[in-house]
Amino acid sequence: MTPEFAIDFFLEGLNMALMIAGPLLLSGLVAGVVVSIFQAATSINEMTLVFIPKMLAVGLALVLFFPWMLQMLVGYTQNILINIPLYIK
């Protein structure tokens, strides 16, 4: 196993992790910004007000994106398992 292969393998895994986590993190970010703007506009300074909309947004994103996320993970895993003989060399 060459250093270049190890770096490429690590970067591919990191890219997959970012693609899987991206939609969930982005939906939580958008929900947090929207609630923060609402809090700033109404002068409500309740710290716990942000958690419920974030949880709902992440849950909704999980329901919407889960089939795509599962398809990406299955494809990535199949690619790794199929190419094991090439990795050993």
PyMOL Python script that loads the backbone (N, CA, C, O; Angstrom):
from pymol import cmd

cmd.read_pdbstr("""\
ATOM      1  N   MET A   1       0.852  -1.171   0.000  1.00  0.00           N
ATOM      2  CA  MET A   1       0.000   0.000   0.000  1.00  0.00           C
ATOM      3  C   MET A   1       0.897   1.233   0.000  1.00  0.00           C
ATOM      4  O   MET A   1       1.736   1.411   0.883  1.00  0.00           O
ATOM      5  N   THR A   2       0.709   2.056  -0.981  1.00  0.00           N
ATOM      6  CA  THR A   2       1.530   3.251  -1.110  1.00  0.00           C
ATOM      7  C   THR A   2       0.924   4.390  -0.308  1.00  0.00           C
ATOM      8  O   THR A   2      -0.268   4.369   0.001  1.00  0.00           O
ATOM      9  N   PRO A   3       1.729   5.375   0.027  1.00  0.00           N
ATOM     10  CA  PRO A   3       1.191   6.538   0.734  1.00  0.00           C
ATOM     11  C   PRO A   3       0.119   7.277  -0.078  1.00  0.00           C
ATOM     12  O   PRO A   3      -0.837   7.808   0.486  1.00  0.00           O
ATOM     13  N   GLU A   4       0.284   7.305  -1.387  1.00  0.00           N
ATOM     14  CA  GLU A   4      -0.709   7.974  -2.233  1.00  0.00           C
ATOM     15  C   GLU A   4      -2.055   7.261  -2.152  1.00  0.00           C
ATOM     16  O   GLU A   4      -3.104   7.903  -2.095  1.00  0.00           O
ATOM     17  N   PHE A   5      -2.017   5.915  -2.147  1.00  0.00           N
ATOM     18  CA  PHE A   5      -3.247   5.141  -2.034  1.00  0.00           C
ATOM     19  C   PHE A   5      -3.926   5.402  -0.695  1.00  0.00           C
ATOM     20  O   PHE A   5      -5.143   5.575  -0.632  1.00  0.00           O
ATOM     21  N   ALA A   6      -3.134   5.430   0.377  1.00  0.00           N
ATOM     22  CA  ALA A   6      -3.700   5.661   1.703  1.00  0.00           C
ATOM     23  C   ALA A   6      -4.342   7.044   1.779  1.00  0.00           C
ATOM     24  O   ALA A   6      -5.423   7.194   2.349  1.00  0.00           O
ATOM     25  N   ILE A   7      -3.694   8.041   1.216  1.00  0.00           N
ATOM     26  CA  ILE A   7      -4.246   9.395   1.232  1.00  0.00           C
ATOM     27  C   ILE A   7      -5.527   9.459   0.410  1.00  0.00           C
ATOM     28  O   ILE A   7      -6.510  10.059   0.845  1.00  0.00           O
ATOM     29  N   ASP A   8      -5.527   8.846  -0.774  1.00  0.00           N
ATOM     30  CA  ASP A   8      -6.733   8.833  -1.608  1.00  0.00           C
ATOM     31  C   ASP A   8      -7.874   8.090  -0.926  1.00  0.00           C
ATOM     32  O   ASP A   8      -9.025   8.523  -0.988  1.00  0.00           O
ATOM     33  N   PHE A   9      -7.563   6.985  -0.282  1.00  0.00           N
ATOM     34  CA  PHE A   9      -8.572   6.207   0.429  1.00  0.00           C
ATOM     35  C   PHE A   9      -9.172   7.016   1.566  1.00  0.00           C
ATOM     36  O   PHE A   9     -10.388   7.019   1.760  1.00  0.00           O
ATOM     37  N   PHE A  10      -8.318   7.704   2.318  1.00  0.00           N
ATOM     38  CA  PHE A  10      -8.776   8.553   3.418  1.00  0.00           C
ATOM     39  C   PHE A  10      -9.625   9.711   2.894  1.00  0.00           C
ATOM     40  O   PHE A  10     -10.672  10.018   3.466  1.00  0.00           O
ATOM     41  N   LEU A  11      -9.189  10.348   1.826  1.00  0.00           N
ATOM     42  CA  LEU A  11      -9.943  11.477   1.274  1.00  0.00           C
ATOM     43  C   LEU A  11     -11.295  11.037   0.720  1.00  0.00           C
ATOM     44  O   LEU A  11     -12.277  11.771   0.833  1.00  0.00           O
ATOM     45  N   GLU A  12     -11.355   9.857   0.127  1.00  0.00           N
ATOM     46  CA  GLU A  12     -12.631   9.335  -0.369  1.00  0.00           C
ATOM     47  C   GLU A  12     -13.599   9.084   0.791  1.00  0.00           C
ATOM     48  O   GLU A  12     -14.789   9.385   0.690  1.00  0.00           O
ATOM     49  N   GLY A  13     -13.089   8.539   1.877  1.00  0.00           N
ATOM     50  CA  GLY A  13     -13.918   8.324   3.063  1.00  0.00           C
ATOM     51  C   GLY A  13     -14.377   9.628   3.687  1.00  0.00           C
ATOM     52  O   GLY A  13     -15.523   9.748   4.118  1.00  0.00           O
ATOM     53  N   LEU A  14     -13.489  10.599   3.735  1.00  0.00           N
ATOM     54  CA  LEU A  14     -13.845  11.910   4.273  1.00  0.00           C
ATOM     55  C   LEU A  14     -14.887  12.599   3.405  1.00  0.00           C
ATOM     56  O   LEU A  14     -15.816  13.220   3.921  1.00  0.00           O
ATOM     57  N   ASN A  15     -14.738  12.493   2.092  1.00  0.00           N
ATOM     58  CA  ASN A  15     -15.715  13.061   1.173  1.00  0.00           C
ATOM     59  C   ASN A  15     -17.078  12.400   1.359  1.00  0.00           C
ATOM     60  O   ASN A  15     -18.103  13.081   1.337  1.00  0.00           O
ATOM     61  N   MET A  16     -17.098  11.098   1.539  1.00  0.00           N
ATOM     62  CA  MET A  16     -18.360  10.389   1.759  1.00  0.00           C
ATOM     63  C   MET A  16     -19.011  10.839   3.069  1.00  0.00           C
ATOM     64  O   MET A  16     -20.224  11.042   3.120  1.00  0.00           O
ATOM     65  N   ALA A  17     -18.228  10.992   4.103  1.00  0.00           N
ATOM     66  CA  ALA A  17     -18.772  11.443   5.385  1.00  0.00           C
ATOM     67  C   ALA A  17     -19.369  12.844   5.270  1.00  0.00           C
ATOM     68  O   ALA A  17     -20.426  13.115   5.841  1.00  0.00           O
ATOM     69  N   LEU A  18     -18.710  13.725   4.544  1.00  0.00           N
ATOM     70  CA  LEU A  18     -19.238  15.075   4.351  1.00  0.00           C
ATOM     71  C   LEU A  18     -20.513  15.072   3.522  1.00  0.00           C
ATOM     72  O   LEU A  18     -21.434  15.843   3.795  1.00  0.00           O
ATOM     73  N   MET A  19     -20.575  14.209   2.511  1.00  0.00           N
ATOM     74  CA  MET A  19     -21.783  14.136   1.687  1.00  0.00           C
ATOM     75  C   MET A  19     -22.957  13.576   2.488  1.00  0.00           C
ATOM     76  O   MET A  19     -24.096  14.000   2.291  1.00  0.00           O
ATOM     77  N   ILE A  20     -22.695  12.642   3.376  1.00  0.00           N
ATOM     78  CA  ILE A  20     -23.759  12.055   4.183  1.00  0.00           C
ATOM     79  C   ILE A  20     -24.229  13.028   5.258  1.00  0.00           C
ATOM     80  O   ILE A  20     -25.431  13.153   5.489  1.00  0.00           O
ATOM     81  N   ALA A  21     -23.312  13.713   5.913  1.00  0.00           N
ATOM     82  CA  ALA A  21     -23.676  14.620   6.999  1.00  0.00           C
ATOM     83  C   ALA A  21     -24.128  15.988   6.507  1.00  0.00           C
ATOM     84  O   ALA A  21     -24.804  16.710   7.241  1.00  0.00           O
ATOM     85  N   GLY A  22     -23.772  16.356   5.286  1.00  0.00           N
ATOM     86  CA  GLY A  22     -24.049  17.690   4.771  1.00  0.00           C
ATOM     87  C   GLY A  22     -25.500  18.122   4.811  1.00  0.00           C
ATOM     88  O   GLY A  22     -25.792  19.192   5.346  1.00  0.00           O
ATOM     89  N   PRO A  23     -26.428  17.337   4.269  1.00  0.00           N
ATOM     90  CA  PRO A  23     -27.828  17.783   4.286  1.00  0.00           C
ATOM     91  C   PRO A  23     -28.387  17.970   5.693  1.00  0.00           C
ATOM     92  O   PRO A  23     -29.166  18.893   5.932  1.00  0.00           O
ATOM     93  N   LEU A  24     -28.000  17.109   6.616  1.00  0.00           N
ATOM     94  CA  LEU A  24     -28.496  17.236   7.985  1.00  0.00           C
ATOM     95  C   LEU A  24     -27.919  18.471   8.664  1.00  0.00           C
ATOM     96  O   LEU A  24     -28.636  19.214   9.334  1.00  0.00           O
ATOM     97  N   LEU A  25     -26.625  18.683   8.488  1.00  0.00           N
ATOM     98  CA  LEU A  25     -25.996  19.856   9.088  1.00  0.00           C
ATOM     99  C   LEU A  25     -26.519  21.146   8.483  1.00  0.00           C
ATOM    100  O   LEU A  25     -26.736  22.128   9.193  1.00  0.00           O
ATOM    101  N   LEU A  26     -26.719  21.146   7.182  1.00  0.00           N
ATOM    102  CA  LEU A  26     -27.222  22.339   6.508  1.00  0.00           C
ATOM    103  C   LEU A  26     -28.646  22.671   6.952  1.00  0.00           C
ATOM    104  O   LEU A  26     -28.970  23.841   7.154  1.00  0.00           O
ATOM    105  N   SER A  27     -29.493  21.665   7.106  1.00  0.00           N
ATOM    106  CA  SER A  27     -30.855  21.937   7.565  1.00  0.00           C
ATOM    107  C   SER A  27     -30.857  22.466   8.994  1.00  0.00           C
ATOM    108  O   SER A  27     -31.644  23.355   9.317  1.00  0.00           O
ATOM    109  N   GLY A  28     -29.997  21.939   9.850  1.00  0.00           N
ATOM    110  CA  GLY A  28     -29.884  22.469  11.215  1.00  0.00           C
ATOM    111  C   GLY A  28     -29.374  23.893  11.226  1.00  0.00           C
ATOM    112  O   GLY A  28     -29.816  24.713  12.031  1.00  0.00           O
ATOM    113  N   LEU A  29     -28.438  24.193  10.325  1.00  0.00           N
ATOM    114  CA  LEU A  29     -27.907  25.549  10.227  1.00  0.00           C
ATOM    115  C   LEU A  29     -28.987  26.530   9.782  1.00  0.00           C
ATOM    116  O   LEU A  29     -29.129  27.611  10.354  1.00  0.00           O
ATOM    117  N   VAL A  30     -29.746  26.146   8.759  1.00  0.00           N
ATOM    118  CA  VAL A  30     -30.797  27.037   8.251  1.00  0.00           C
ATOM    119  C   VAL A  30     -31.862  27.270   9.323  1.00  0.00           C
ATOM    120  O   VAL A  30     -32.306  28.401   9.523  1.00  0.00           O
ATOM    121  N   ALA A  31     -32.270  26.205  10.012  1.00  0.00           N
ATOM    122  CA  ALA A  31     -33.268  26.359  11.072  1.00  0.00           C
ATOM    123  C   ALA A  31     -32.737  27.254  12.187  1.00  0.00           C
ATOM    124  O   ALA A  31     -33.479  28.082  12.715  1.00  0.00           O
ATOM    125  N   GLY A  32     -31.482  27.105  12.549  1.00  0.00           N
ATOM    126  CA  GLY A  32     -30.897  27.948  13.592  1.00  0.00           C
ATOM    127  C   GLY A  32     -30.830  29.407  13.191  1.00  0.00           C
ATOM    128  O   GLY A  32     -31.105  30.287  14.007  1.00  0.00           O
ATOM    129  N   VAL A  33     -30.471  29.676  11.953  1.00  0.00           N
ATOM    130  CA  VAL A  33     -30.405  31.061  11.477  1.00  0.00           C
ATOM    131  C   VAL A  33     -31.794  31.691  11.439  1.00  0.00           C
ATOM    132  O   VAL A  33     -31.967  32.843  11.837  1.00  0.00           O
ATOM    133  N   VAL A  34     -32.788  30.931  10.958  1.00  0.00           N
ATOM    134  CA  VAL A  34     -34.153  31.467  10.893  1.00  0.00           C
ATOM    135  C   VAL A  34     -34.673  31.785  12.294  1.00  0.00           C
ATOM    136  O   VAL A  34     -35.266  32.843  12.506  1.00  0.00           O
ATOM    137  N   VAL A  35     -34.461  30.892  13.239  1.00  0.00           N
ATOM    138  CA  VAL A  35     -34.916  31.142  14.609  1.00  0.00           C
ATOM    139  C   VAL A  35     -34.140  32.300  15.231  1.00  0.00           C
ATOM    140  O   VAL A  35     -34.713  33.093  15.980  1.00  0.00           O
ATOM    141  N   SER A  36     -32.864  32.407  14.936  1.00  0.00           N
ATOM    142  CA  SER A  36     -32.067  33.517  15.467  1.00  0.00           C
ATOM    143  C   SER A  36     -32.548  34.864  14.922  1.00  0.00           C
ATOM    144  O   SER A  36     -32.600  35.855  15.651  1.00  0.00           O
ATOM    145  N   ILE A  37     -32.898  34.889  13.631  1.00  0.00           N
ATOM    146  CA  ILE A  37     -33.440  36.129  13.054  1.00  0.00           C
ATOM    147  C   ILE A  37     -34.773  36.462  13.710  1.00  0.00           C
ATOM    148  O   ILE A  37     -35.045  37.623  14.015  1.00  0.00           O
ATOM    149  N   PHE A  38     -35.608  35.444  13.927  1.00  0.00           N
ATOM    150  CA  PHE A  38     -36.878  35.669  14.616  1.00  0.00           C
ATOM    151  C   PHE A  38     -36.648  36.200  16.028  1.00  0.00           C
ATOM    152  O   PHE A  38     -37.344  37.117  16.464  1.00  0.00           O
ATOM    153  N   GLN A  39     -35.685  35.637  16.740  1.00  0.00           N
ATOM    154  CA  GLN A  39     -35.380  36.098  18.092  1.00  0.00           C
ATOM    155  C   GLN A  39     -34.870  37.526  18.085  1.00  0.00           C
ATOM    156  O   GLN A  39     -35.226  38.316  18.959  1.00  0.00           O
ATOM    157  N   ALA A  40     -34.045  37.865  17.116  1.00  0.00           N
ATOM    158  CA  ALA A  40     -33.520  39.228  17.042  1.00  0.00           C
ATOM    159  C   ALA A  40     -34.624  40.215  16.695  1.00  0.00           C
ATOM    160  O   ALA A  40     -34.633  41.334  17.207  1.00  0.00           O
ATOM    161  N   ALA A  41     -35.549  39.821  15.840  1.00  0.00           N
ATOM    162  CA  ALA A  41     -36.627  40.724  15.433  1.00  0.00           C
ATOM    163  C   ALA A  41     -37.628  40.956  16.552  1.00  0.00           C
ATOM    164  O   ALA A  41     -38.202  42.040  16.657  1.00  0.00           O
ATOM    165  N   THR A  42     -37.844  39.940  17.395  1.00  0.00           N
ATOM    166  CA  THR A  42     -38.850  40.060  18.456  1.00  0.00           C
ATOM    167  C   THR A  42     -38.237  40.320  19.828  1.00  0.00           C
ATOM    168  O   THR A  42     -38.967  40.442  20.811  1.00  0.00           O
ATOM    169  N   SER A  43     -36.957  40.403  19.910  1.00  0.00           N
ATOM    170  CA  SER A  43     -36.227  40.621  21.177  1.00  0.00           C
ATOM    171  C   SER A  43     -36.498  39.528  22.202  1.00  0.00           C
ATOM    172  O   SER A  43     -36.480  39.781  23.407  1.00  0.00           O
ATOM    173  N   ILE A  44     -36.746  38.327  21.730  1.00  0.00           N
ATOM    174  CA  ILE A  44     -36.897  37.176  22.619  1.00  0.00           C
ATOM    175  C   ILE A  44     -35.513  36.556  22.780  1.00  0.00           C
ATOM    176  O   ILE A  44     -34.891  36.146  21.801  1.00  0.00           O
ATOM    177  N   ASN A  45     -35.043  36.492  24.009  1.00  0.00           N
ATOM    178  CA  ASN A  45     -33.693  35.969  24.262  1.00  0.00           C
ATOM    179  C   ASN A  45     -33.747  34.639  25.009  1.00  0.00           C
ATOM    180  O   ASN A  45     -33.034  34.447  25.995  1.00  0.00           O
ATOM    181  N   GLU A  46     -34.572  33.746  24.551  1.00  0.00           N
ATOM    182  CA  GLU A  46     -34.681  32.433  25.171  1.00  0.00           C
ATOM    183  C   GLU A  46     -33.695  31.482  24.497  1.00  0.00           C
ATOM    184  O   GLU A  46     -33.772  31.256  23.290  1.00  0.00           O
ATOM    185  N   MET A  47     -32.771  30.927  25.275  1.00  0.00           N
ATOM    186  CA  MET A  47     -31.723  30.077  24.716  1.00  0.00           C
ATOM    187  C   MET A  47     -32.270  28.735  24.219  1.00  0.00           C
ATOM    188  O   MET A  47     -31.739  28.166  23.264  1.00  0.00           O
ATOM    189  N   THR A  48     -33.316  28.233  24.854  1.00  0.00           N
ATOM    190  CA  THR A  48     -33.824  26.913  24.502  1.00  0.00           C
ATOM    191  C   THR A  48     -34.791  26.938  23.323  1.00  0.00           C
ATOM    192  O   THR A  48     -35.218  25.876  22.871  1.00  0.00           O
ATOM    193  N   LEU A  49     -35.144  28.089  22.822  1.00  0.00           N
ATOM    194  CA  LEU A  49     -36.099  28.206  21.724  1.00  0.00           C
ATOM    195  C   LEU A  49     -35.551  27.621  20.425  1.00  0.00           C
ATOM    196  O   LEU A  49     -36.329  27.221  19.560  1.00  0.00           O
ATOM    197  N   VAL A  50     -34.265  27.564  20.276  1.00  0.00           N
ATOM    198  CA  VAL A  50     -33.645  27.113  19.033  1.00  0.00           C
ATOM    199  C   VAL A  50     -33.673  25.584  18.894  1.00  0.00           C
ATOM    200  O   VAL A  50     -33.672  25.073  17.774  1.00  0.00           O
ATOM    201  N   PHE A  51     -33.696  24.862  19.992  1.00  0.00           N
ATOM    202  CA  PHE A  51     -33.497  23.413  19.931  1.00  0.00           C
ATOM    203  C   PHE A  51     -34.623  22.661  19.235  1.00  0.00           C
ATOM    204  O   PHE A  51     -34.352  21.774  18.425  1.00  0.00           O
ATOM    205  N   ILE A  52     -35.878  22.990  19.525  1.00  0.00           N
ATOM    206  CA  ILE A  52     -36.999  22.252  18.931  1.00  0.00           C
ATOM    207  C   ILE A  52     -37.055  22.442  17.416  1.00  0.00           C
ATOM    208  O   ILE A  52     -37.182  21.448  16.701  1.00  0.00           O
ATOM    209  N   PRO A  53     -36.967  23.678  16.881  1.00  0.00           N
ATOM    210  CA  PRO A  53     -36.958  23.800  15.414  1.00  0.00           C
ATOM    211  C   PRO A  53     -35.769  23.101  14.752  1.00  0.00           C
ATOM    212  O   PRO A  53     -35.907  22.551  13.660  1.00  0.00           O
ATOM    213  N   LYS A  54     -34.608  23.119  15.401  1.00  0.00           N
ATOM    214  CA  LYS A  54     -33.447  22.421  14.849  1.00  0.00           C
ATOM    215  C   LYS A  54     -33.686  20.921  14.815  1.00  0.00           C
ATOM    216  O   LYS A  54     -33.371  20.262  13.825  1.00  0.00           O
ATOM    217  N   MET A  55     -34.239  20.382  15.886  1.00  0.00           N
ATOM    218  CA  MET A  55     -34.505  18.948  15.924  1.00  0.00           C
ATOM    219  C   MET A  55     -35.530  18.563  14.864  1.00  0.00           C
ATOM    220  O   MET A  55     -35.380  17.533  14.207  1.00  0.00           O
ATOM    221  N   LEU A  56     -36.561  19.370  14.690  1.00  0.00           N
ATOM    222  CA  LEU A  56     -37.559  19.096  13.664  1.00  0.00           C
ATOM    223  C   LEU A  56     -36.966  19.186  12.262  1.00  0.00           C
ATOM    224  O   LEU A  56     -37.264  18.353  11.406  1.00  0.00           O
ATOM    225  N   ALA A  57     -36.129  20.193  12.027  1.00  0.00           N
ATOM    226  CA  ALA A  57     -35.516  20.358  10.705  1.00  0.00           C
ATOM    227  C   ALA A  57     -34.575  19.202  10.384  1.00  0.00           C
ATOM    228  O   ALA A  57     -34.579  18.695   9.262  1.00  0.00           O
ATOM    229  N   VAL A  58     -33.780  18.785  11.346  1.00  0.00           N
ATOM    230  CA  VAL A  58     -32.862  17.665  11.117  1.00  0.00           C
ATOM    231  C   VAL A  58     -33.649  16.369  10.939  1.00  0.00           C
ATOM    232  O   VAL A  58     -33.294  15.541  10.100  1.00  0.00           O
ATOM    233  N   GLY A  59     -34.707  16.186  11.716  1.00  0.00           N
ATOM    234  CA  GLY A  59     -35.552  14.999  11.549  1.00  0.00           C
ATOM    235  C   GLY A  59     -36.215  14.956  10.180  1.00  0.00           C
ATOM    236  O   GLY A  59     -36.265  13.900   9.550  1.00  0.00           O
ATOM    237  N   LEU A  60     -36.725  16.092   9.715  1.00  0.00           N
ATOM    238  CA  LEU A  60     -37.336  16.162   8.395  1.00  0.00           C
ATOM    239  C   LEU A  60     -36.302  15.904   7.297  1.00  0.00           C
ATOM    240  O   LEU A  60     -36.576  15.195   6.329  1.00  0.00           O
ATOM    241  N   ALA A  61     -35.119  16.483   7.457  1.00  0.00           N
ATOM    242  CA  ALA A  61     -34.051  16.248   6.475  1.00  0.00           C
ATOM    243  C   ALA A  61     -33.642  14.779   6.470  1.00  0.00           C
ATOM    244  O   ALA A  61     -33.340  14.226   5.412  1.00  0.00           O
ATOM    245  N   LEU A  62     -33.629  14.152   7.620  1.00  0.00           N
ATOM    246  CA  LEU A  62     -33.288  12.729   7.690  1.00  0.00           C
ATOM    247  C   LEU A  62     -34.330  11.892   6.964  1.00  0.00           C
ATOM    248  O   LEU A  62     -33.982  10.957   6.242  1.00  0.00           O
ATOM    249  N   VAL A  63     -35.598  12.219   7.147  1.00  0.00           N
ATOM    250  CA  VAL A  63     -36.653  11.487   6.452  1.00  0.00           C
ATOM    251  C   VAL A  63     -36.542  11.688   4.942  1.00  0.00           C
ATOM    252  O   VAL A  63     -36.705  10.739   4.175  1.00  0.00           O
ATOM    253  N   LEU A  64     -36.265  12.914   4.518  1.00  0.00           N
ATOM    254  CA  LEU A  64     -36.193  13.210   3.091  1.00  0.00           C
ATOM    255  C   LEU A  64     -34.948  12.635   2.425  1.00  0.00           C
ATOM    256  O   LEU A  64     -35.025  12.111   1.314  1.00  0.00           O
ATOM    257  N   PHE A  65     -33.801  12.728   3.096  1.00  0.00           N
ATOM    258  CA  PHE A  65     -32.531  12.356   2.479  1.00  0.00           C
ATOM    259  C   PHE A  65     -32.058  10.949   2.826  1.00  0.00           C
ATOM    260  O   PHE A  65     -31.039  10.507   2.296  1.00  0.00           O
ATOM    261  N   PHE A  66     -32.768  10.229   3.701  1.00  0.00           N
ATOM    262  CA  PHE A  66     -32.280   8.922   4.118  1.00  0.00           C
ATOM    263  C   PHE A  66     -32.135   7.931   2.964  1.00  0.00           C
ATOM    264  O   PHE A  66     -31.127   7.226   2.913  1.00  0.00           O
ATOM    265  N   PRO A  67     -33.103   7.840   2.024  1.00  0.00           N
ATOM    266  CA  PRO A  67     -32.884   6.902   0.906  1.00  0.00           C
ATOM    267  C   PRO A  67     -31.624   7.224   0.100  1.00  0.00           C
ATOM    268  O   PRO A  67     -30.883   6.318  -0.284  1.00  0.00           O
ATOM    269  N   TRP A  68     -31.383   8.491  -0.153  1.00  0.00           N
ATOM    270  CA  TRP A  68     -30.176   8.888  -0.888  1.00  0.00           C
ATOM    271  C   TRP A  68     -28.922   8.582  -0.082  1.00  0.00           C
ATOM    272  O   TRP A  68     -27.932   8.093  -0.626  1.00  0.00           O
ATOM    273  N   MET A  69     -28.963   8.870   1.214  1.00  0.00           N
ATOM    274  CA  MET A  69     -27.811   8.610   2.070  1.00  0.00           C
ATOM    275  C   MET A  69     -27.510   7.111   2.124  1.00  0.00           C
ATOM    276  O   MET A  69     -26.349   6.706   2.062  1.00  0.00           O
ATOM    277  N   LEU A  70     -28.550   6.296   2.240  1.00  0.00           N
ATOM    278  CA  LEU A  70     -28.367   4.858   2.289  1.00  0.00           C
ATOM    279  C   LEU A  70     -27.810   4.331   0.974  1.00  0.00           C
ATOM    280  O   LEU A  70     -26.953   3.447   0.970  1.00  0.00           O
ATOM    281  N   GLN A  71     -28.294   4.868  -0.137  1.00  0.00           N
ATOM    282  CA  GLN A  71     -27.789   4.463  -1.451  1.00  0.00           C
ATOM    283  C   GLN A  71     -26.307   4.815  -1.596  1.00  0.00           C
ATOM    284  O   GLN A  71     -25.525   4.021  -2.119  1.00  0.00           O
ATOM    285  N   MET A  72     -25.928   6.000  -1.132  1.00  0.00           N
ATOM    286  CA  MET A  72     -24.523   6.399  -1.198  1.00  0.00           C
ATOM    287  C   MET A  72     -23.647   5.486  -0.336  1.00  0.00           C
ATOM    288  O   MET A  72     -22.570   5.076  -0.769  1.00  0.00           O
ATOM    289  N   LEU A  73     -24.096   5.170   0.867  1.00  0.00           N
ATOM    290  CA  LEU A  73     -23.315   4.310   1.753  1.00  0.00           C
ATOM    291  C   LEU A  73     -23.198   2.890   1.213  1.00  0.00           C
ATOM    292  O   LEU A  73     -22.133   2.278   1.300  1.00  0.00           O
ATOM    293  N   VAL A  74     -24.281   2.365   0.658  1.00  0.00           N
ATOM    294  CA  VAL A  74     -24.236   1.009   0.095  1.00  0.00           C
ATOM    295  C   VAL A  74     -23.285   0.973  -1.100  1.00  0.00           C
ATOM    296  O   VAL A  74     -22.506   0.030  -1.238  1.00  0.00           O
ATOM    297  N   GLY A  75     -23.340   1.984  -1.963  1.00  0.00           N
ATOM    298  CA  GLY A  75     -22.428   2.034  -3.106  1.00  0.00           C
ATOM    299  C   GLY A  75     -20.980   2.140  -2.680  1.00  0.00           C
ATOM    300  O   GLY A  75     -20.108   1.491  -3.257  1.00  0.00           O
ATOM    301  N   TYR A  76     -20.719   2.956  -1.672  1.00  0.00           N
ATOM    302  CA  TYR A  76     -19.356   3.116  -1.162  1.00  0.00           C
ATOM    303  C   TYR A  76     -18.844   1.805  -0.563  1.00  0.00           C
ATOM    304  O   TYR A  76     -17.702   1.410  -0.795  1.00  0.00           O
ATOM    305  N   THR A  77     -19.697   1.143   0.206  1.00  0.00           N
ATOM    306  CA  THR A  77     -19.306  -0.122   0.829  1.00  0.00           C
ATOM    307  C   THR A  77     -19.078  -1.206  -0.219  1.00  0.00           C
ATOM    308  O   THR A  77     -18.122  -1.976  -0.125  1.00  0.00           O
ATOM    309  N   GLN A  78     -19.957  -1.264  -1.218  1.00  0.00           N
ATOM    310  CA  GLN A  78     -19.772  -2.240  -2.296  1.00  0.00           C
ATOM    311  C   GLN A  78     -18.465  -1.988  -3.038  1.00  0.00           C
ATOM    312  O   GLN A  78     -17.749  -2.930  -3.378  1.00  0.00           O
ATOM    313  N   ASN A  79     -18.156  -0.732  -3.288  1.00  0.00           N
ATOM    314  CA  ASN A  79     -16.908  -0.380  -3.969  1.00  0.00           C
ATOM    315  C   ASN A  79     -15.698  -0.846  -3.163  1.00  0.00           C
ATOM    316  O   ASN A  79     -14.739  -1.372  -3.726  1.00  0.00           O
ATOM    317  N   ILE A  80     -15.744  -0.655  -1.873  1.00  0.00           N
ATOM    318  CA  ILE A  80     -14.630  -1.077  -1.024  1.00  0.00           C
ATOM    319  C   ILE A  80     -14.508  -2.598  -1.018  1.00  0.00           C
ATOM    320  O   ILE A  80     -13.408  -3.133  -1.161  1.00  0.00           O
ATOM    321  N   LEU A  81     -15.629  -3.296  -0.854  1.00  0.00           N
ATOM    322  CA  LEU A  81     -15.589  -4.755  -0.778  1.00  0.00           C
ATOM    323  C   LEU A  81     -15.178  -5.391  -2.094  1.00  0.00           C
ATOM    324  O   LEU A  81     -14.447  -6.382  -2.101  1.00  0.00           O
ATOM    325  N   ILE A  82     -15.631  -4.846  -3.192  1.00  0.00           N
ATOM    326  CA  ILE A  82     -15.265  -5.396  -4.510  1.00  0.00           C
ATOM    327  C   ILE A  82     -13.770  -5.204  -4.776  1.00  0.00           C
ATOM    328  O   ILE A  82     -13.138  -6.069  -5.382  1.00  0.00           O
ATOM    329  N   ASN A  83     -13.209  -4.101  -4.338  1.00  0.00           N
ATOM    330  CA  ASN A  83     -11.821  -3.780  -4.638  1.00  0.00           C
ATOM    331  C   ASN A  83     -10.821  -4.243  -3.576  1.00  0.00           C
ATOM    332  O   ASN A  83      -9.664  -3.825  -3.608  1.00  0.00           O
ATOM    333  N   ILE A  84     -11.237  -5.086  -2.647  1.00  0.00           N
ATOM    334  CA  ILE A  84     -10.306  -5.577  -1.617  1.00  0.00           C
ATOM    335  C   ILE A  84      -9.090  -6.264  -2.242  1.00  0.00           C
ATOM    336  O   ILE A  84      -7.972  -6.028  -1.782  1.00  0.00           O
ATOM    337  N   PRO A  85      -9.259  -7.105  -3.273  1.00  0.00           N
ATOM    338  CA  PRO A  85      -8.039  -7.726  -3.857  1.00  0.00           C
ATOM    339  C   PRO A  85      -7.055  -6.691  -4.408  1.00  0.00           C
ATOM    340  O   PRO A  85      -5.844  -6.907  -4.363  1.00  0.00           O
ATOM    341  N   LEU A  86      -7.560  -5.576  -4.924  1.00  0.00           N
ATOM    342  CA  LEU A  86      -6.656  -4.542  -5.417  1.00  0.00           C
ATOM    343  C   LEU A  86      -5.955  -3.815  -4.278  1.00  0.00           C
ATOM    344  O   LEU A  86      -4.816  -3.371  -4.426  1.00  0.00           O
ATOM    345  N   TYR A  87      -6.637  -3.692  -3.140  1.00  0.00           N
ATOM    346  CA  TYR A  87      -6.048  -3.001  -1.995  1.00  0.00           C
ATOM    347  C   TYR A  87      -4.931  -3.815  -1.346  1.00  0.00           C
ATOM    348  O   TYR A  87      -3.994  -3.250  -0.783  1.00  0.00           O
ATOM    349  N   ILE A  88      -5.030  -5.129  -1.424  1.00  0.00           N
ATOM    350  CA  ILE A  88      -4.041  -5.993  -0.792  1.00  0.00           C
ATOM    351  C   ILE A  88      -2.712  -5.957  -1.519  1.00  0.00           C
ATOM    352  O   ILE A  88      -1.657  -6.077  -0.897  1.00  0.00           O
ATOM    353  N   LYS A  89      -2.757  -5.794  -2.829  1.00  0.00           N
ATOM    354  CA  LYS A  89      -1.521  -5.813  -3.632  1.00  0.00           C
ATOM    355  C   LYS A  89      -0.586  -4.693  -3.300  1.00  0.00           C
ATOM    356  O   LYS A  89       0.486  -4.587  -3.895  1.00  0.00           O
TER     357      LYS A  89
END
""", "prot")
cmd.dss("prot")
cmd.show_as("cartoon", "prot")
cmd.util.cbc("prot")
cmd.orient("prot")
